[in-house]
């Protein structure tokens, strides 16, 4: 599933419905909405938990949005955007301690929502890789087991395991999955450095990275992923065979 999945935790049914409509129109998958913090945690036990949470600070139930976020963060590093109509200093200070990636004030515009989602994912990526300096035109943000690519006005989620291969395209590179390809505004060298900690991903040629888990056959100078024939260098052959044995 490629759509970024967003959980809505909002006790105002009108605002919740508006958020749901806006997110769906933008191509996001939506969970909820739920009105109480206690109802949010079970979503993280699902096979496909949320990638991001829109969290109202004032909620029904025993927990407010700040406490709910703390409890989520005990087990999960998911980005959180706080929704608030209360901008007093005390509330802001308490909310900031919970570590949200962004704030969104009510009422909000569609553009504000899109920008907050992109900012939240970007901030979460920086926490995972604090040394990383974002390029001005970069459209790709990496987290622990996935990356997010900005496609038009939305952030698309892509798990590392779903990458088949990556091909150089001048100063950019193209990421291929079974369903489609994505243009990434990084060189293949830079993109490969970002994925250096993913054992299945290997640079086999100056123009290609491959996901070793999807390699189906290896010849003398080419390997095969589906119908795609990908060249690999002689210097990469020994490491390629050794790493395949470990998968």
BELKAKA-V55401 format. One record per residue. N is the residue number from 1. RES is the residue in one letter. SS is DSSP state (H for helix, E for strand, L for the rest). PSI is psi in whole degrees, -180 to 180 (* if undefined). D_LAST is the distance of its C-alpha to the last C-alpha in Angstrom with 1 decimal. Layout:
# BELKAKA-V55401
[[N	RES	SS	PSI	D_LAST] [N	RES	SS	PSI	D_LAST]]
This chain:
# BELKAKA-V55401
[[1	X	L	122	23.3] [2	X	L	-24	24.2] [3	X	E	133	27.4] [4	X	L	132	27.6] [5	X	E	125	28.7] [6	X	E	128	31.8] [7	X	E	130	33.5] [8	X	E	123	37.3] [9	X	E	98	39.1] [10	X	L	127	42.8] [11	X	L	-7	45.9] [12	X	L	112	48.2] [13	X	H	-30	47.7] [14	X	H	-46	49.1] [15	X	H	-41	46.8] [16	X	H	-43	43.8] [17	X	H	-39	44.7] [18	X	H	-45	45.2] [19	X	H	-45	41.8] [20	X	H	-44	40.2] [21	X	H	-45	42.0] [22	X	H	-43	41.3] [23	X	H	-42	37.6] [24	X	H	-43	37.4] [25	X	H	-30	39.5] [26	X	L	-2	37.1] [27	X	L	11	34.1] [28	X	L	152	32.5] [29	X	E	138	31.5] [30	X	E	135	33.8] [31	X	E	147	33.6] [32	X	E	-153	36.9] [33	X	E	156	39.4] [34	X	E	154	40.2] [35	X	L	-12	43.3] [36	X	E	146	42.4] [37	X	H	-36	39.8] [38	X	H	-25	39.2] [39	X	H	-10	38.1] [40	X	L	-38	35.4] [41	X	H	-38	33.0] [42	X	H	-25	32.1] [43	X	H	-22	30.5] [44	X	H	-2	27.7] [45	X	H	-2	26.8] [46	X	L	165	26.1] [47	X	L	-36	22.8] [48	X	L	84	23.6] [49	X	L	168	25.5] [50	X	L	148	27.7] [51	X	L	-22	26.6] [52	X	E	151	30.1] [53	X	E	131	33.3] [54	X	E	113	36.9] [55	X	E	114	38.8] [56	X	E	141	42.6] [57	X	L	-41	44.1] [58	X	L	118	46.8] [59	X	L	164	45.6] [60	X	E	166	47.0] [61	X	L	-172	46.2] [62	X	L	-34	45.9] [63	X	L	138	43.3] [64	X	L	-179	44.0] [65	X	H	-32	41.3] [66	X	H	-47	41.1] [67	X	H	-39	40.4] [68	X	H	-41	38.0] [69	X	H	-41	36.0] [70	X	H	-44	36.0] [71	X	H	-37	34.7] [72	X	H	-42	31.9] [73	X	H	-17	31.0] [74	X	L	-27	30.7] [75	X	L	-21	27.4] [76	X	L	145	26.4] [77	X	L	26	26.4] [78	X	L	139	27.6] [79	X	E	144	30.2] [80	X	E	134	33.8] [81	X	E	123	36.9] [82	X	E	132	40.2] [83	X	E	129	42.9] [84	X	E	142	46.3] [85	X	L	0	50.0] [86	X	L	108	51.0] [87	X	L	22	50.8] [88	X	L	157	52.9] [89	X	H	-40	51.9] [90	X	H	-47	51.3] [91	X	H	-41	48.9] [92	X	H	-43	47.0] [93	X	H	-44	46.7] [94	X	H	-41	45.4] [95	X	H	-39	42.9] [96	X	H	-34	41.7] [97	X	H	-25	40.8] [98	X	L	-11	38.3] [99	X	L	42	36.3] [100	X	L	156	36.3] [101	X	L	-20	34.8] [102	X	E	162	38.0] [103	X	E	144	41.3] [104	X	E	116	42.9] [105	X	E	140	46.7] [106	X	L	144	48.4] [107	X	L	157	49.7] [108	X	L	159	47.0] [109	X	L	162	46.7] [110	X	H	-38	43.8] [111	X	H	-39	43.2] [112	X	H	-41	43.1] [113	X	H	-46	40.4] [114	X	H	-44	38.2] [115	X	H	-38	38.6] [116	X	H	-40	37.9] [117	X	H	-46	34.6] [118	X	H	-43	33.5] [119	X	H	-42	34.8] [120	X	H	-44	33.1] [121	X	H	-41	29.6] [122	X	H	-45	30.5] [123	X	H	-39	31.7] [124	X	H	-39	28.6] [125	X	H	-37	26.4] [126	X	H	-32	28.8] [127	X	H	-41	28.5] [128	X	H	-34	24.7] [129	X	L	78	25.3] [130	X	L	-22	28.9] [131	X	L	-10	29.1] [132	X	L	131	28.4] [133	X	L	121	31.6] [134	X	L	134	31.7] [135	X	L	153	33.2] [136	X	L	-34	36.2] [137	X	L	13	34.8] [138	X	L	138	31.2] [139	X	L	13	29.9] [140	X	E	132	26.4] [141	X	E	127	25.5] [142	X	E	135	22.2] [143	X	L	-165	21.6] [144	X	L	-47	18.8] [145	X	L	13	16.5] [146	X	E	167	18.6] [147	X	E	159	21.2] [148	X	E	132	24.7] [149	X	E	132	26.4] [150	X	E	117	30.2] [151	X	E	109	31.3] [152	X	L	-115	35.1] [153	X	L	13	36.3] [154	X	E	163	33.2] [155	X	E	122	29.9] [156	X	E	131	27.0] [157	X	E	138	23.8] [158	X	E	116	20.4] [159	X	E	143	17.1] [160	X	H	-38	14.4] [161	X	H	-19	12.1] [162	X	H	-8	15.1] [163	X	L	131	15.3] [164	X	L	-57	14.9] [165	X	E	166	16.3] [166	X	E	130	19.1] [167	X	E	139	22.1] [168	X	E	144	24.8] [169	X	E	77	28.2] [170	X	L	-119	30.8] [171	X	L	4	30.9] [172	X	E	-178	28.6] [173	X	E	161	25.2] [174	X	E	128	24.2] [175	X	E	126	21.2] [176	X	E	134	20.3] [177	X	L	-179	19.2] [178	X	L	-31	20.0] [179	X	L	-39	23.4] [180	X	L	-177	24.6] [181	X	E	155	24.4] [182	X	E	138	25.5] [183	X	E	127	27.4] [184	X	E	130	26.5] [185	X	L	56	29.3] [186	X	L	154	27.3] [187	X	L	162	26.6] [188	X	H	-38	23.2] [189	X	H	-47	23.4] [190	X	H	-43	24.2] [191	X	H	-40	21.7] [192	X	H	-37	18.9] [193	X	H	-37	20.4] [194	X	H	-34	20.3] [195	X	L	14	16.6] [196	X	L	-27	15.9] [197	X	L	1	14.6] [198	X	L	108	11.8] [199	X	L	-27	8.6] [200	X	L	-19	7.4] [201	X	E	126	11.0] [202	X	E	141	12.3] [203	X	E	117	15.9] [204	X	E	-9	16.2] [205	X	E	159	20.0] [206	X	L	-19	22.9] [207	X	L	4	23.0] [208	X	E	139	19.4] [209	X	E	147	16.3] [210	X	E	155	13.4] [211	X	E	109	10.6] [212	X	H	-26	7.8] [213	X	H	-18	6.8] [214	X	H	1	10.4] [215	X	L	128	10.9] [216	X	L	-26	12.8] [217	X	E	152	14.5] [218	X	E	124	15.2] [219	X	L	-156	18.8] [220	X	L	-40	20.8] [221	X	L	-3	21.1] [222	X	E	151	19.5] [223	X	E	162	16.2] [224	X	E	132	16.6] [225	X	E	107	15.6] [226	X	L	-129	18.1] [227	X	L	0	21.4] [228	X	E	128	20.6] [229	X	E	121	20.7] [230	X	E	126	19.4] [231	X	E	150	20.5] [232	X	L	149	18.6] [233	X	L	156	20.5] [234	X	H	-37	21.0] [235	X	H	-22	20.2] [236	X	H	-13	16.7] [237	X	H	-47	15.8] [238	X	H	-46	15.1] [239	X	H	-39	12.8] [240	X	H	-49	11.1] [241	X	H	-38	10.5] [242	X	H	-41	9.5] [243	X	H	-32	6.8] [244	X	H	-34	5.4] [245	X	H	-23	5.7] [246	X	H	-9	3.8] [247	X	L	*	0.0]]
